[in-house]
Amino acid sequence: MNYRNLSEQEETIGRAIVNASFTVHKSLGPGLLEKVYEVCLSHELRKKGFGVKRQVSLPIVYDGIEFKEGLKLDLLINNLVIVELKAVEIVNPVWESQIISHLKLTDLNLGYLINFNVPLIKNRIRRYRN
């Protein structure tokens, strides 16, 4: 695949997302609602000085028309990196399509799919490139 090069800022954000995910998971463990992890991960990233937007509406633009019933991004960090959060036992392959679609629709380069409902968080942090 021919990925665009990531900027130093995108790489820095990516490292911060992974580190904050470890911090949140170590503190809370698995088994909570997705919203809890979203709030806490947002807090950890803001503490590090990052701009975090939650539940960002992403309209679908097609044929010159903007459809408001688009998609929602769980987190958007510094308007550069997308984070989709899950707290489930069984990973659904459609979530990979979701993050890839989000990256294509936003024309952003980097996204993460993180599932907090696991004993070891390192096994459920997936990085995606556009």
N, C-alpha and C positions, 0 to 999 in steps of 0.2 A: 504494500500500500504506500502511496505517496502522501505522507502527512506534511502539513505545513510545520515549519520549525516553531517551537514554543519560545516565547520571550522569557527572559529571566524573571519577570514579574509573575508570569503564569506558573513557572516552575516553583517559585517561592510560595505562591498561593497553594499549589498542589501539596507541597511538603507540609504546610501549615494545616491543611485539611486532614491529612493522614495523622499528623501528631495530635491534633485536637480530637479526632475520632478515637484514638487510643486513650486519651485522657478521660473523655466522657464514658467510654466503655469500661475502663478500669474503675471509675467511680460508681457507675450505675449498674453495670452488668447487663445481661440480656433479660428479656421478658417484659419490658415496658412498652407503652404505646409509642408509635412513630413520632407523634407530636412532641413527646417528652425529649426524645433525642434531638429533634429539630431545634427546639428552644435552647437546649444545653449546648449543642454544637455551635449554634449561632452566637451564644454568649462567649464561648471559648475563643472563637475567631475574632469577635469584636474586642475582647481583652487584648488581643495581639495587634489591634489597630486596623483590621480589615473592615471594609464596608460590606455589610451583609444584608441582603434583601430576602425576605421569606415569602413563599407562596406568590411568586411573580407570574402574572398573567402573560401568556405568550399567544398573541393572536396568530391565526393562520392567514397568510396572504396568498391569494390565488387569482390569477386572471385579473390582476389590478384591484381586487376586492379584498378588504380586510374583514375576516370573520372573527367576531369577538368571542365566540364559544370555543376558543382555541384550547391551549394546554396551560398547565401550571408547572412552574419550576419550584421545587421545594426550597432550594437556596441558590442565590446568585451572588458570588463573591467578587467584589470590586468590578462588577459588570464584565468579568472576564471568564470565570469558571463556574460551571453548573455542578450542583450536588443534588442527587436524588437519594432519598433516604427510605429505607425499609426496616421493618421490625417483624419479620416473618420466619417461620421454620423452613418452608419450602420456597426456593427461588424460582420465579416464573421467568422463562426466557423472553417474554414480552417486555420485561423491564429493560433488557439490553437494547431492544428496538426503541424503547421510549427514550433512553438517554442519547442514542444515536440520532433519533429524530430531532430531539431538542437541540443538539449541536448543529445539525444541518439547518434547521429553521432559524437559529440565532446567528449562524455563521461564526460561532465561537469555536475555539480550538481544543478545549480541554473540559472533560466532565468526569465525575465520579459517581458510582453507584455503590452505596454503603448499606449493608444489612447488619443491624445491631443485635439481632436475635441469634447470636452464636456464642459459643464458649470462648473462641479466639477471634477477635475482630480482624486480625491480619488475614484470615481466610475469606473475608467477605468485603474487602475493599477492592473495587475494580476501577481501573483507570481507563478512560476512553478518549480517543483522539479523533478529530475531524480532519 
